[in-house]
Amino acid sequence: MLYLHWPFGHALGEPGNVAQQRTVLHDMLSLAAIAPRSGLVVDLPYRWRRENYADITDWSTPSPALVEALNQAMQEPAVATVAG
């Protein structure tokens, strides 16, 4: 799961900000392809309305921001879930 500190209802980003939306979509698809385990929460570092997003030129390579956030998430202990 990707987590962004953005306003509720704006999962992909600001309306009309195509570069931002493509960046989040790219990170989401990359995580789906490379996630080492289920239940992992990856906190992306993007800030609402304070980032510049480059065009995605290579959809087969994860973004540096995702790789760093994934590495950080892997260092945190796994949270046990309760089945009910």
N, C-alpha and C positions, 0 to 999 in steps of 0.2 A: 504494500500500500504506500502510495506517496502522500505526504502531508505538506501542505502549504499554509503559511500564516497569512491567508487572504480572507477578504470578507465572504461570509456565507453566500452561497449561490453563484460564485464566480470560480468554479473548479478549474477552468482552463485559462482564466485571466480576464483582463479588461475587455469590454466590448469594443470591437474594431481593432484591437492590437494583435494583428495576425502573427507577427514574429513571436510575441509572447505566447500565444496560444499554440503555435507550432512547437515551440521549445518544450512546453509542458507535455504535449502529445508525444513528442520524441522521447522525452524522459520516461513517460509512462510505458511506451512500447518497448523501450530498451530494458526497463526493469522487468517487464514481463518475460523477456527473453533470457535475462541473466540472473534473476533472483536466485540466491543460493538455497533459500528455504521459504516455506510458507509462513505467514504470520509476521513477516518482517515489516516494520514501519520505517520508512525512509523520509526524513525531514529535509525537504529541499531548501536551499538557502535563499531563494529568490524573494525579493522584497516588493510589496505592492507599490506600483507606480514609481519605483526608484531604481529600475534596472534598464539597461539597453540590451536588446536581444539581437544577436546576429542571425542571418539566414542559415537554415540547416542545409549544409552541402553534402553531408554523408549520413544517411539515415541508418547505416549499418554499424556505426560506432557510437557508443554511449557518450554523452556529454561529460566534460570534466567535472561539472557540478554534481551530476548524478553519481559518478564514480567516487568522488570524495564523500558525499552524503551516505552512500552505500557502505563504504569502508567504516565510517563512523557508526552507522547503525549496527554493523557486525561486531563492533567492540563492546556494545552495550549488552547486558545480560538479557536473555529471552524472558518474556513475561508468560507465565503459565496461565492458561485459560481454563475456565471451569465449564465442563460439559453439563448441560441440564436439561 
